[in-house]
């Protein structure tokens, strides 16, 4: 093998190494983004799990006591609107899964 062939071989190897380096860099960037997406998905799943646990802890009596307090302070109309908004004509008709959100909105009602 003469010097010119060695030179061309080394130049080809150099080009191949650059290409390989670009591929490895692209893979690294793709995995970095995937890691963030997976981490974000995990955070969302944890929040949803906490919400489910929170919903299971709430019962009709918990919600009723908060809404009764509002009604006693003249907020009966607002209480009825919340009950209807969350799927009932009376509190016992509201699905248990809606208790958490119903309570959040009930807490936003100001008592004079």
C-alpha positions in Angstrom: 0.0 0.0 0.0 1.5 3.3 -1.0 1.4 6.6 0.8 -1.5 8.0 -1.2 -3.7 5.0 -0.4 -2.9 5.2 3.3 -3.8 8.9 3.2 -7.1 8.2 1.5 -7.9 5.4 3.9 -7.2 7.6 6.9 -9.3 10.4 5.4 -12.2 8.0 4.9 -11.8 6.7 8.5 -11.9 10.3 9.7 -15.1 11.1 7.8 -16.7 7.9 9.1 -15.7 8.9 12.7 -17.3 12.3 12.2 -20.5 10.7 10.9 -20.5 8.3 13.8 -20.0 11.2 16.2 -23.0 13.0 14.7 -25.2 9.9 15.0 -24.2 9.4 18.7 -24.9 13.1 19.4 -28.3 12.9 17.8 -29.1 9.8 19.8 -28.0 11.5 23.0 -30.2 14.6 22.3 -33.2 12.3 21.5 -32.8 10.4 24.7 -32.4 13.7 26.7 -35.8 14.9 25.4 -37.4 11.5 26.1 -36.1 11.6 29.7 -37.8 14.9 30.3 -41.0 13.7 28.7 -40.9 10.6 30.8 -40.2 12.6 33.9 -43.1 15.0 33.2 -45.4 12.0 32.6 -44.4 10.6 35.9 -45.2 13.9 37.7 -48.6 14.0 36.1 -49.3 10.4 37.1 -48.3 11.1 40.7 -50.6 14.1 40.8 -53.5 12.0 39.4 -52.8 9.3 41.9 -52.8 11.8 44.8 -56.1 13.2 43.5 -57.6 9.7 43.4 -56.5 9.0 46.9 -57.9 12.4 48.0 -61.2 11.6 46.3 -61.5 8.3 48.1 -60.9 9.9 51.4 -63.8 12.3 50.9 -67.2 11.2 51.8 -70.7 12.6 51.6 -70.6 13.9 55.1 -67.4 15.9 54.5 -69.0 17.6 51.5 -72.3 18.1 53.3 -70.7 19.8 56.3 -69.0 22.4 54.1 -72.0 23.0 52.0 -74.3 23.3 55.1 -72.0 25.9 56.5 -72.3 27.9 53.3 -76.1 27.6 53.3 -76.3 28.8 56.9 -74.4 31.9 55.8 -76.9 32.7 53.1 -75.2 31.0 50.2 -77.9 28.5 49.4 -78.3 29.5 45.8 -74.6 29.1 45.2 -74.6 25.7 46.9 -77.5 24.6 44.6 -75.6 25.8 41.6 -72.5 23.7 42.6 -74.6 20.6 43.1 -76.2 20.9 39.7 -72.8 21.8 38.1 -71.3 18.6 39.5 -74.1 16.3 38.3 -76.9 16.2 40.8 -80.2 17.7 41.8 -79.4 17.0 45.4 -76.0 16.4 47.1 -76.5 12.6 47.3 -76.8 12.5 43.5 -73.4 14.0 42.9 -70.8 11.3 41.9 -68.2 10.7 44.6 -65.5 11.4 42.0 -66.6 15.0 41.8 -66.4 15.7 45.6 -62.9 17.0 45.5 -63.5 19.5 42.7 -66.9 20.5 44.3 -65.2 21.2 47.6 -62.5 23.3 45.9 -65.1 25.5 44.2 -67.1 25.6 47.4 -64.1 27.0 49.3 -63.9 29.8 46.8 -67.3 31.1 47.8 -66.8 34.0 50.2 -68.9 34.1 53.4 -69.9 37.7 54.2 
